[in-house]
Amino acid sequence: MAAVAARLDLDGNRIRPMTICMIGAGGFIGSHLCEKLMAETPHTVLAVDVYNDKIKHLLDLPAPATEAGQEARHQPWHGRIQFHRLNIKHDSRLEGLIKMSNLTINLAAICTPADYNTRPLDTIYSNFIDALPVVRYCSENNKRLIHFSTCEVYGKTIGSFLPKDHPLRTEPEFYVLMEDASPCIFGPLEKQRWSYACAKQLIERLIYAEGAENGLEFTIVRPFNWIGPRMDFIPGIDGPSEGVPRVLACFSNENPARANGQIFNVGNPNNEVTVKQLAEIMTRVYSKVSGEPPLGVPTIDVSSKEFYGEGYDDSDKRIPDMTIINKQLGWNPKISLWDLLDSTLTYQHRTYAEAIRRAMAKPVASS
């Protein structure tokens, strides 16, 4: 059998196996990243999370109880992904896992808009306080960190402060968001919707300061409303039994020198739509996916204040400038919003239809 060709990085160097501590590996982004790492790299992943539902298919499973004497079913990447069930808030094992790794990827966060108003303290603690030990352990142990932040750190665009009919509002420099130039502008304190953005920005500033003062090697990723299969959840079916799912809300760099100290926007500038436009597109895509006729009623306008409650404040635009990531990593977005919604809703329709059938098939105790 011919030997498998070694994978090379963007600079033509052979990719050497390493161990990655991935915090939040059981979530939407983490599960896809784990899949990519298992299928396309020689790396080992220490998958850290409180849930593993979305990565169970990657883990070595014990033989069914009915098949006594049989061995566990091994995946092709047997031994390269290990699940560690722990909460980073209060578990002393975290530092040990980071010490064992060459790279730490931090995906843990509360990032559900409904929580920003109703759980501002949890939002701030989860996105800032709970992330502090991760940054400290990486810095003290000379471990590289890839930290997933958010496009929310930009806050409002400069153009949003101009009169609505001002001609400059249509100029890109007043609304396109650039990692190294755009200011971060938030609303007043009483608008607690900005608690998430402020916490995320502050942890970014801490990471940047650790890099400047203590030599921490880091990369910051700012996702722009990523969507795809496994992103949403129905409580108790494919996510925690409590909580509010998001409506619709592979990043592993193999070239540390190209990414060290960099902040990357990762999104598609061509996919920006209003919430109303998104709802209208989703109804058409869902009709295609489900085979059901399109809704016969129009969308209804509901203000963000009505939906999220007092304290919510709208952001105006989220259009990323992609210059830096294209220059450093040669990456550009390729998938249209329609195709993203098609794959996402196809997955959700298949997953939840089956879950509903199973729930309805369960026997109900008679009174």
N, C-alpha and C positions, 0 to 999 in steps of 0.2 A: 504493500500500500504506500502511495506517495506521501511524503511528509507534508503537513499543513504549513502553508507559507506563514511566516511570522508577520504579525500586524505591525504597521509602522505609524508613527505619529506624523503630524503635519510638517515636521522638519526632517522626515526620513529616518528617524531613529527608531530602533526596535522598542516596542512597548514591553516593559518588564513587569512581571506580576507584582502586585502590591496588595496590602490589606486595607480595606476601607471600612471605617466605622460610620454607618449611615443612620442618623437619628431621625425618626419619622419614616422609616422604611416601609411601614405598613399602610401608608396613605396613598393618595392618588398619584402624585409625582414619584414618590419613593418606589411604589410597586412597578411602575414602568421603567424606572432607572435600574432597579434590580434585574428586571428581565433583560435589559440591554447589556448590562455588565456580565450576566451569566452567559448570554448567547454570543457576545462579540469580543470579550476580553478574557485574559487569564486571571483576573483579579478575584480576591476573596472578599466577601462582604459580611461584616458583623451587623446584622439587621436589628436595630433597636426600636422598639415601639411597645405600646400597650395592647395593640391588636395586630393580628397577622392574617386576617381574613383575605386580604387582597394579594398576599404572597404565598398562601398555602400551596399553590400549584408549583412553586419553586422549591419548596422544602422537601427533604427526604421524609416520606411518610411511613409509619409502622405498618406491618402487614395486618390486614383485617383480622379480628378476633376469630372469625369462622375458619381462617386458614392457619390453624395451629401448625407450628413447626416451620412456616415459611419465613424468609428473611424480609427485612424492610425493602420497600421499592425505591431504588436509587435513581436519581435524575442523572442526565449526562454530565452535569457539573457537580456530581456528588462531592460533598465536603467543602464546597466553596461558598456556601451561604449558610450562616448560623443565625437563628433567631434568638434574641435576648429580650424577654418580656420585662421591661422596667420603665418606670416613670422618672424622667430626668430631674424632676423637682427634688426628690429626696432619695437618691439611691447611690450609695458609695461605689457601686460597681462601675459607674460611668467613666471615672478617671482611668480605671484599669483597662477598659475597652479602648479608650483613646490612646493610651500608652502602647497598646498592642498593635495599633494601626499606623500606617504611613500617612493616611489622609482621613479627615473627618468631614462629612457632609451633613450640615444641619438643616433639616426640613421642618422641624417641629414648630408649630405655631397655632394660635387661634386666629383663623382668617375667615370668619363668617360675619358678613355685615350686620346681621341681626343681633350679634353679640356686642358690637361696638357701643351701642347705646345701653343695652340692658345689663351687660357684664363688663363695664369699662375697667374695673379693677383686675378681673381675671385676664382681660385682654392685655393690659399693661404688664402684669406679672408674667404671663405666658410668653410674650414676645420680647420682653427686655430682661426682667429679673431672672427668669428660668434659663435664659440663654447665656447669662454671665459665666457660670461654671464652665460651659463648653468652650467659650473664648479663652478663659483663664487656663484651662487644662491644655489646650492646644498651644498657647503661648509659652507656658512654663515647660512643656515637654518637647518644644520645637517640632510640632506637628502641623502640617498644612491644613487649612480650613477653607472649605467652600460653603459659604453661607447664603441660603436662599432668603432674599428679602421680598420686596414687593414694589410694583409701580406706584403704590399709594404714597410712597415717600415723597413724591413730587408735589403732592397736594393739588392746589389749583394752578392753572396756567396764568401767565402774565396777561394774556388776552382776556381772561374772564373778568378782569377789573376795568376793562374799557367799555364804553357804551356799546350796546348791542349792535348798533348800526355803524360802528367805527370801522373804517376801511382796514385798519391794521389787524383786526381780528382774523382776517383771512391770510395774513402773512405767516409763513411757517415758523419764523423765529419767535412768534408770539404764542404758539401752541405745541410745536413739536418738542418732545422732551429728550434732552441730551444729558448723558451721564456726567460729563465733566463741565457743564456750563449752566444747565437749568437750575434756577433757585427752587427751594422746597418751601412752599407757601401754604400754611394751614389756616383754618378758620378760628373763631374765638373759642375760649375755654368751655363755654356753655354748650358748644356743639361737640358732644362727647364722641361723635362719629370719628373724630380725628385721633382718638386715643390709640388706635391701631397704628396709624401712620407715624405718629410721634414716637411710639415705642420702637417701631421698626427703624426709623431714622436714627434714633439714639444708639441702638445696638450697632448699626452701620458705623457711626462715628467712633464708637468704642473700638471696633475691629480695626478701623483705619488708624486710630491712635496707637493701638498695640503694634501695628505694622511699622509705624513711623518711629516709635520709641523703643520697642523691644524686638523688632525684627520678625514679627509674625508673618508668615507667608499666607496670603489669603486671596480669595476671589469672591466677589459679591455678585449674585445673580438677581436681577429684578424682573420677575415674570410679569407679563402683561396679559392678565385674564386668560390663562391657559384653560383649555377644555379638552375633554376626551373621555373614553371609556373609564369607568371606575372613579370618576371625579365626585359624583354626587352619591348620596346614600339615602335609603329609607331606614329610619330608626328601627333597630332590631332585626333587620334583614341583612344588610351588608355594611352596617356601621353600628355605633353605640346605640343602646336602647333609648337613650334620651338625647335631646338636642334638636336643633333646627338645621336641616340640610341646606346647602347653598342652591340657588336657582340654576345658574350655569356659571359658575364663576367664570432627557436624557441629556440631563446635563451632567456629563462627567468629562472634565477636560484632561486630555492626555498630553498636553503641552504646558507644564507648569510655568516655564519661563515666559511663554506668551501671555499667560493669564495672571501671573503673580501681581498683586497690587491693583488689579483692574476691577472695574465695575461694569457689568454687561447688562444692557437692556436685552430682553429676549421676548419678542412678540412679532406681530405682523401689522405694519402700519396700514395695510389695506383692509383690515378686518374690523375697523372701528364702526360701530353702529350705536344708535340710541337703544334704550331698553325696549321702547315700543317697536322699533324695527326688528330687534332680536325676537320679540314675541311673535311677530307676524311671520318671520322666516321659520321659526320653530314650528308653527302650526302647519306650514306647508311641508316641511321635512318630515314631521311626525305622520302626516297623512300618507306620504310616500312609504315610510318605514312600516307603518301598521296596516296599511291597506284600507284604512277607514276614510270616509269622505272628509274634506276640509271642514273646519268649524263654520257654521252659518252665521255666527254673530261676530261683530267687530271687536277689536281690543278696546278695553276701557282705560281711560287715563286715570292714574292714581298717583298723587304726589308722593315723594319720598318721605315727607313728614307723616302722611297718612299711613304709609306702609310700615316704616321703621319706628315711628313715634317721635316725640319731642327730642331735640338734641341731634337729629341727623342733619347733615349738610352735604349737598351735592357737590361732586367734583364735575368739572365741565368736559374735559377731553383727556384721552389716554392714548396718544399717538407716539410711539417710540422712534427715536432716531437710531438707525441700525449701523451707523458708520463704524463704531469701535469694534463690535463683534465681527463684522465682515472683514475688517482690516486685520485683526489679530488672529481670528480662527477660520476665516473664509466661509462663514455661515450666513445664509439668508433664508427667510421663511418661504415655504413653497405651497402650503396647503390653504385653500380658500375656506372662508367661514362656512359655506354650505357643506363642503366635504367634512369639516370638523364636526358640524352638527349631525351630519348623516351617520358618521361612525359612532358618535356619542349616543345618539338616540336609538340607534340600532342595538347597541349594547344594553342600554337601559330597558328598552322594550322587551328584549329577550330575557334579561335577568329578572325584572320585576314581574313579568307575566308568569314566569315559572314559579317565583316566590309566592305570588297570589294563589296560583293553582294548588301549591303545597299547603298553604294556610287553609284554604277552603276544603281540602280533602281530610283535614284532621277531624277526628270524631269529637263531637260536642257532648259533654256529660248532660244527661237529662236531670231536671230538678225533681 
